[in-house]
């Protein structure tokens, strides 16, 4: 596996995490164990991927991670692992929205945009954002927000593809917006492989960060999960 851009990607915002190693167009990916708790399974999976690829961590261009919003424990673990590895290897990091990663994955699977990405925020709320597909990737149509389902609105008049487990967690959201939805894919999750192209774009544009800036984006002071 050879590529100009090399990145380790960690996505752990939505209950079932994944790790990917590779470039924007070629990668190997592993799901984290369903019952994984803490950082040990993440470190073990990363070590296995590096061994499979025959790469050393220090030869990568950056470490990308899903910064959220999402489950508190998953985000905290992803950020802590990213910081530890980046400090140890002297690598920059890339913070990538887990909602944007979810939307990017939907496009990869053939879902037609625009896309309304939604994750379960617990406490009767959802994390949501809307995206449009464009030549350079994704553009934000409605900003990331945490709010009750009754307050979430789709911008413009287009019909949206609804993706992410937030739509299943709050079925009243789908019922209320049914006339504005082209399809509903609640089974889709943010995946590490879909973080890689977003990290590659940040790398090309010089938007990488220092290890100390590998911080989660909880979107609210009170967190759950």
matplotlib code that plots the C-alpha trace (Angstrom):
import matplotlib.pyplot as plt

x = [0.0, 1.8, 0.4, 1.7, -0.5, -0.4, -2.7, -4.1, -7.8, -9.7, -13.5, -15.3, -18.3, -21.3, -21.1, -19.2, -15.8, -13.3, -9.7, -8.3, -4.8, -3.9, -4.6, -7.6, -8.2, -6.6, -6.8, -7.2, -9.9, -10.9, -13.9, -13.3, -14.9, -18.5, -17.9, -14.6, -14.0, -11.1, -8.1, -6.5, -8.5, -7.8, -4.0, -4.1, -6.0, -3.7, -0.6, -2.2, -2.9, 0.6, 2.1, -0.2, 0.7, 4.4, 4.5, 5.9, 3.8, 6.5, 6.4, 2.7, 1.8, -0.8, -3.3, -6.9, -9.7, -13.4, -13.7, -17.5, -20.1, -21.0, -20.8, -18.6, -16.6, -15.9, -14.8, -12.6, -10.9, -10.3, -8.8, -6.6, -5.2, -4.6, -2.8, -0.6, 0.4, 1.0, 3.1, 5.2, 5.8, 6.0, 3.0, 0.4, -3.3, -6.5, -9.8, -12.6, -16.3, -18.0, -21.2, -19.2, -17.5, -21.0, -22.1, -19.0, -19.6, -23.1, -21.9, -19.3, -22.1, -24.1, -26.6, -27.6, -27.3, -28.1, -27.6, -29.0, -26.6, -28.0, -26.5, -28.2, -27.3, -29.3, -31.3, -34.0, -31.8, -29.9, -26.7, -27.4, -25.9, -26.8, -24.3, -24.3, -21.9, -19.6, -16.5, -14.1, -16.0, -18.8, -20.2, -22.1, -25.7, -26.8, -24.2, -23.6, -26.1, -27.5, -31.2, -34.6, -36.0, -38.9, -36.5, -34.5, -35.3, -34.0, -32.8, -34.1, -36.7, -34.7, -35.4, -32.6, -31.2, -31.5, -28.5, -27.2, -28.6, -30.1, -33.0, -33.8, -33.3, -35.9, -38.5, -40.7, -38.0, -38.6, -42.4, -42.4, -40.0, -41.1, -42.2, -38.7, -36.8, -35.7, -34.4, -33.7, -30.5, -30.3, -28.0, -25.1, -22.4, -19.3, -16.5, -12.7, -12.2, -14.4, -12.4, -9.2, -10.2, -11.3, -7.9, -6.1, -7.9, -6.9, -3.3, -3.2, -4.7, -2.3, -5.0, -3.3, -2.9, -0.5, -1.0, -2.3, -5.2, -6.6, -9.7, -13.3, -16.2, -19.0, -21.3, -22.7, -21.6, -23.7, -22.6, -24.0, -22.6]
y = [0.0, 3.1, 6.7, 10.2, 11.0, 8.6, 8.9, 7.0, 7.7, 7.1, 7.4, 6.6, 9.0, 6.7, 3.6, 1.3, 2.8, 2.0, 2.6, 3.1, 3.4, 4.6, 7.4, 9.2, 6.5, 3.3, 2.1, -0.8, -0.5, -2.4, -2.1, -1.8, -4.6, -3.8, -3.9, -2.1, 0.2, 2.5, 3.0, -0.4, -1.9, 1.2, 0.9, -2.8, -2.3, 0.5, -1.7, -4.5, -2.2, -0.7, -4.2, -5.3, -2.3, -2.5, 1.2, 3.0, 5.6, 8.2, 7.9, 9.1, 12.6, 13.0, 11.4, 12.2, 11.7, 12.2, 15.1, 14.7, 15.6, 12.2, 9.9, 11.5, 8.3, 7.5, 11.1, 11.2, 8.0, 9.0, 12.4, 10.9, 8.2, 10.7, 13.1, 10.3, 9.0, 12.4, 13.5, 10.3, 10.3, 14.1, 14.2, 16.8, 16.0, 16.7, 17.2, 16.1, 16.5, 13.1, 14.5, 15.4, 12.0, 10.4, 12.5, 11.6, 7.9, 8.2, 9.8, 7.0, 4.5, 6.2, 8.2, 11.2, 14.6, 16.9, 15.1, 15.6, 13.8, 13.1, 11.3, 10.5, 13.1, 11.3, 13.4, 13.8, 15.6, 15.0, 16.2, 17.4, 19.2, 19.4, 19.1, 19.4, 17.5, 19.5, 19.0, 19.6, 17.5, 18.7, 22.2, 22.9, 24.0, 24.1, 24.2, 21.5, 21.9, 20.0, 20.4, 18.7, 16.9, 19.3, 22.2, 20.7, 22.2, 21.4, 24.5, 25.5, 23.4, 20.5, 16.9, 15.5, 12.0, 11.4, 9.4, 8.3, 6.7, 9.9, 9.3, 6.0, 7.3, 10.0, 8.6, 11.7, 13.6, 11.4, 11.6, 15.4, 15.9, 13.0, 15.2, 16.7, 13.4, 11.4, 8.4, 7.4, 5.5, 5.3, 2.3, 4.4, 5.4, 7.7, 5.4, 5.9, 5.2, 8.2, 10.4, 9.9, 12.0, 14.8, 14.6, 14.6, 17.8, 19.5, 18.3, 19.8, 23.0, 23.3, 23.0, 20.4, 21.1, 20.5, 17.4, 19.7, 20.7, 17.2, 18.1, 16.8, 18.9, 18.0, 20.9, 21.2, 21.5, 18.5, 15.3, 11.7, 8.4]
z = [0.0, -1.2, -1.1, -0.9, 2.1, 5.1, 8.0, 11.0, 11.5, 14.7, 14.8, 18.0, 18.3, 17.8, 19.9, 17.5, 16.7, 13.9, 13.1, 9.6, 8.2, 4.7, 2.3, 0.9, -1.6, -0.2, 3.4, 5.7, 8.4, 11.5, 13.7, 17.4, 19.6, 20.3, 24.1, 24.0, 26.9, 27.5, 25.3, 25.4, 22.5, 20.4, 21.0, 20.2, 17.0, 15.9, 16.5, 14.4, 11.5, 11.5, 11.5, 8.7, 6.6, 7.5, 8.5, 11.5, 13.3, 12.9, 9.1, 8.9, 7.9, 10.7, 13.0, 12.3, 14.8, 14.9, 17.4, 17.7, 18.5, 19.9, 23.0, 25.7, 26.5, 22.9, 22.1, 25.2, 24.4, 20.7, 21.8, 24.5, 22.2, 19.4, 21.8, 23.3, 19.9, 18.3, 21.2, 21.2, 17.4, 16.9, 14.5, 13.9, 14.3, 12.4, 14.1, 11.9, 12.6, 13.2, 11.5, 8.4, 8.4, 8.6, 5.6, 3.7, 4.3, 3.0, -0.2, -0.6, -0.4, -3.1, -1.0, -3.0, -1.3, 0.3, 3.5, 7.0, 9.4, 12.8, 15.9, 19.2, 21.8, 24.6, 27.1, 24.4, 22.0, 18.7, 17.2, 13.7, 10.7, 7.0, 4.1, 0.3, -2.0, -4.2, -6.3, -3.4, -0.9, 1.4, 2.2, 5.3, 4.8, 8.4, 11.3, 13.9, 16.7, 19.6, 20.1, 20.7, 17.6, 17.5, 16.8, 14.0, 10.6, 7.1, 5.3, 1.9, -0.1, -1.2, -0.1, 2.1, 2.7, 6.4, 7.7, 11.1, 14.2, 15.6, 13.2, 14.8, 18.3, 17.7, 15.3, 15.8, 13.8, 10.7, 11.1, 11.3, 8.3, 6.2, 3.2, 3.1, 3.1, 0.0, 2.0, 5.6, 6.5, 10.3, 10.2, 8.8, 11.3, 11.0, 9.9, 10.1, 6.4, 5.6, 7.8, 5.7, 2.7, 5.0, 6.8, 3.5, 2.4, 5.7, 5.1, 1.6, 2.9, 5.8, 8.5, 10.7, 14.5, 17.3, 19.5, 22.3, 20.2, 19.8, 21.9, 21.6, 20.5, 22.8, 21.6, 25.1, 28.7, 29.9, 28.2, 28.0, 27.0]

ax = plt.figure().add_subplot(projection="3d")
ax.plot(x, y, z, "-o")
ax.set_aspect("equal")
plt.show()
